[in-house]
């Protein structure tokens, strides 16, 4: 188990956008509820956050840990599992 005290670390510096998104989302999906992923980037991860807001709405917490100018670090905590695993958005009445 990865706790918020010992998060999974992904250094995305040097990755292209598609590779960065694929690796970060795969790591996030493997987290248990309450676990945290730490992402390191050479640029502000605004696009990555927007992708999380679109694809993982209400499933994550986002904490800025370091804000440039050379390095950005964010903590992404899994708040809930995928739809149907341990919660429902209410749209399907599931």
N, C-alpha and C positions, 0 to 999 in steps of 0.2 A: 504494500500500500504506500502511495506517495502522499505525504501530508503537506499541509501548507508550510510547514517548517522545513521540509526537504522536498521541494517541488521538482518535477521533471523539467529539465532545461533543454531548450532548443535554441541554438544559435543560428539565425537565419542570414547572417551577414554573408554576402556573396551568392545567395540563392536567387534564382529568378522568381518572379511573382507566382507562377503556377506551382513550382516546387515548394516555395514557402507555404502557400495555402494548403497544399496536399499534406505536407509534413506536420504542420501545426494542427490541422483538423483531425488527422489520424491519431496524433498523440492525445488531443482533447477527448476524442471518442473513447479512448482506452482508460481514461481516468474514472475512478469511482466518484460518486457524489461526495463533495467536500474536499476532494484533492485539487491540487493546483499545478498549473503548467507555467513556467517562466519562459518568456520569449525575449531574445536579444536580437536587436536589429540595428543597422547603420542608418536607418531613416525612421521618421515617425510612423508608427504602424496604424495610421488612420484607415487605410484601405482594409487591413486585416480586421480591425474593429467593426467596420461597416459590414464586412462579410459575416462576422459573428452575429451582428444584430439582425441581419436578414435570415440567416440559416439556423441560428441557435437562440432565437429570441427567448428571453426569460430563463435560459438554461445556464447562464454564465455570469460571473462577476469579473470586472475589469479594474485592475489597480495599476496606475502608473508608478513604477519603481525608480526609474531614471529617465530624464527627459532631455537627452542630447547635450550638446550639438553633435558629438561624435558617436554616441551610443544611446539607444533607447532600450529600456527594459520594462516589460509589463508582466503582471501576474494575472493569469486567467483561471478562475476557480470554477469548477463544475458545481452548479447549484442544484440541478435536477438531472435525471437521466433523460434519454430520448422519449418522445411521445409514446405512450403505451407501456413503457417499462415501469415507471413509478409515478407517473402523473398524466394528466389529460388537460389539453388546452380548453376543453369545453365545447369545441365546435362539433365533435363527433358524438357527444354524449356518452363517451366510453369510460 
